[in-house]
Amino acid sequence: MQMWNKLKTKIKSLYIVDNYSKIYPYVKPYWFRALAAVLITIPVGSMDAVIAWSLKPYMDVVMIEKNTQATNFLPLLIIFFSLMQSVLNYLATYLNTWVGQRIAMDVKVALFDKLMRYHAAFFDKQNSGDVVFRFNTDVDMACSGLLSNLKLFTTRFFSSISLIAVLFYNSWQLAILAVVVLMGALYPLTTVRKRIKNVMNKAVFSGSAVITHYNETFNGNRIVSSYNLYKYQGQKFRDTARMVFKMGMKMIQRTGILSPMMHFIVSLGIAGVIWLGSFLIVHHEISAGNFVSFITALVMLYNPIKSIGNNYNAVQMSLMAMERVFSLLQQQPDIRSKENAKPLSCVKDNIEYKDVCFEYISGKPVLKNVNLKVNVGETIAFVGNSGGGKTTMVNLLPRFYDLKSGSLTIDGTDVRDIELESLRDNIAIVFQDNFLFSGTIRENILLGNEEATDEQIEQAVKSACLDEFIRSLDKGLDTQIGERGVLLSGGQKQRIAIARAFIKNAPIVILDEATSALDNKSEAVVQEAIDNLMKDRTVFIIAHRLSTVRNADKIVVVNYGELVEMGTHEELMAKENSIYASLYRTQLK
């Protein structure tokens, strides 16, 4: 029993059974083709033995007995089996590629769905290269090697079984020697995983860093040009490329010896077989045909072993990539709906912060026991010093982050007890730097409501003060805006984002410094659009320009994570030693 447990532990340590069991749900929809691809490899491998086996009768009958009748039959037999092997090998390759790519596509879709649902803190800590490498490159590495490695394994396995059968058919003495040497040649493979695991993890990091450099250069091309950062960026890339090179060389240092070592061990086996075979021929225990057939089978068996070290490295890399992929798939987002979460149909009464505490980094509080009640239909403006916690206050409402302690309720229900999708359906956000997707203006507006009618789109465009701009475009709403809206001005981007919020028609609106990055002319137009958006809604405004929040129902001054002042513009201006009044007068000057 103890021995069996050790064997199970050893098998599990190879991660093969475990990983293939995890991938099974993705293989299941294509199980018939996957099974066919595997089954086809059985005759592909087994047919290797035909050539080796046929040499015994050829040598004994033709070469020794001078019977030429067999010369017509054996070549035809070899041609037939070679043709069958070629056809089946093509079918196996096609089916393996088809299944492998479909599985890769399904896994990428599953990972992409999970990526979209990760909370904001995940993206705060990751760079773009890590995301691309872990969610895309690792999938390709894992799935491309999945069935191709399985095909290689089954082909080699059945080829080896059939060739070993030919060895024993010709001489059991030589076969035992050959199999012992074979086991000795394969033993070094058991150390591959330990050799490459640490190096592989560092290689993944350096590979993702390369992707990050490309992304940063693409997105920051104007900064690179305007600040002449060619040498700076180039040196950073060279340093990373040098790191990738070092990782590659370390991989070779740790695994490159495997193939030469196996080659040497195999050569010892062949030498031993020739020595023992010569002895057996001299003593008439085997015929020359037996020996030639045996040597041919042995060479066919040993030749793949000489280079299997490199193939096995690739197998282990695929398995480790598969582990990383499934570690991502098994993770659950920290912020998600509870099992018994309630839907939020509308906001009827109020939104209340009760003793809310929050921190991004443990031990460094950002919000400290915040209490605030906002009634439906009110406009609340948050002002104060940068980094004081204004944006954090509103980010807790759609649960971009979850608070550390206290509660945040909508109509008395904690936001953590509301269905996440339902909660966010009731909130529209206009950021300072709104993200627009590549495509048309119409497509970006419809992100707020994909089922909106033409009349609703037209009304949203008019309310967002976009109608004049749209009329000036040859293709109107169907104008392409480029990646991230690169072909638009800042004010135009903001108004498209406001139109998107109009289409969503959510009862709660968050305006996160929506006009702070605009010039005075653009701000005036965008502010008019924002005023239209705020009508009959509960509005949270984060503002640096205090002139834009004078008409708010309540102005809240947030400093160092605490609400230090609260009231209307007139109340705060009249208050003695008012922080708000001091900030307002400073901005007027």
C-alpha positions, 0 to 999 in steps of 0.5 A: 500500500505504501509503495502504491501511494509513493507511485501515485505521488510520483505520477502526480509530481509529473503534473501530466495526469492532473493537467490533462484532467483539468483540460478535459472539460475543454476537450469534451465538446470535441472528444470524438475528433480528439479521440480519433486523432489519438487512435490514428497514432496507434497504427502510425507508430506500430507500422514502424516495426514493419520495415524492421520485421521485414528485414529478417525474411529478406536477409534469410530468404533472399540474401542467404537462401538466394530465393528472389521470389520474396523480392517482389513481395517485401518491397510492395509491402513496405511501400503499402505500409509507408503510404498508409502511415503517411496518410494516417500521419497527415490525418492525425496532424490535421485533427490534432491541430484542429482540436488544439486550436479550438481548445485554445480558442475556448480557453482564451474566451474563458480567460478573457471573460474572467479578465473582464471581471477582475476587480480594479486592484488586480489591474492596479498591480499588473502591467499590460505585458503580464496580462498579455503573456498570462492570458494569451501567450501561455494559452498558445504555449499550453494548447499548442503543445497539448495534443501535439505532445499527446500525439508524439507520446502515443506515436512514440509509445506504440512505435516503441512497443511494436519495435520492442516486440520485434526485438524480442522476436529476434533475440530475447537476450539482446532485447533485455540488454536494449531495454535496460539501456533504454531505461537508463537513457530515459532516466535523466528526463525525470530531472527536467522539471526541477532544472527548468522550473525556476528559470522558466518562471523568470523567463515568463517575467522577462517575456512579459516585460518585453511586451510591456515595452512594446505597449508603452512605446505604442501608447506613449509614442508622442512622449517618446518623440517630444522628450527624445526618449529614444536612447532611454527607451532603447536602453530599457528594451536592451536591458530586458532583451539581455535578460531574456537572452540570459534566461535562454542560455540558463535554460540551455545550460540546465537542459542542453546536456540531456540530449548529448547524455542520452545520445552517449548512453544509446551509443553504449547500448548499440555497441553492447548489442553489436558485441553480444549479437556477434557472439550469438551469431558465431554460436548459431543462436541467432541468424544473420537475418535476426541480427539485421532485423534487430539492429534496424529495430534498435536504431529506429527505437533509439534514434528518437531517444537521442533528441527526445530531451529537447522535445521533453523540454517543450512538453514540460514548458507546455505543462507549466504553461498549462498550470499557470493557465488553470491557476488563473481559471480557478481563481475567483474575482475578489469582488463578485455577487453573493449567492443570494444577492438581490437585484436593484431595480431602482433607487427610491430613497437614499445612498448612505455611507456608515463608518466607512473605512478603506485602504489600498495598502494594508496599514495605510488608511485612505478613508477613515470612518466616513459618514454621509447620507445622500437623498435621491435626486441630490447633487453631491460634490466632493472637493479637497486636496489631491489624494484625499479620498474623493475618487475612492468615495465614489469608486466604492459605490459601483464596487470597483473596490470593497470597503474594509469596514463599515457599510455603504447602502442603497435604500438600506441594502448594502451594496455587497448584498446587491447583484453586481451587474444590477448595481452597475446597471444603475450607475453611469460614470463619466471619467476625466479621461474616458476610454473610447474603443476603436470603431465608430461614434455610434458603436461607442455611444451604444455601449450604454445601451445596445438596444437603443433606438435611433430616436434615443441615440438622436436625443442623447447626441443632442443632450450631449451637445454633439449634434453640431459636431456630428453634422460636420462629419461626412459619415456622421455617427458612423465615423471611425474614431481610431484606437482610444479615440485618437482622432478626436479632441478631449472635448469631443471624447467627453461629449461622446462619453456623456452621450453614452451615459445618457443612453444608459439612463441610469438613476445614479451618475458619477462625474469624476473630474469630467471637465478638469482637463479641458480648455475654457471653450470646451469646458463650457460646451461639456458643462452644458452637456453635463447639466443636461445629464444631471437632471432628475438624477442622483449625482456625485461630482468630483471636481478641482474647479470649484466654480463648476459645483456652486449649484450642488445641493451639498458640497463635501470637503474631503481631506486626508480621508475624512469629511471635514466640511459639508454644506451648500456653497453659500453655507461654506462660504459664510463659515468662519475659517472655512477650508472650502472658502479658502480654496474657492478664493484661491482659485478665483485669484 
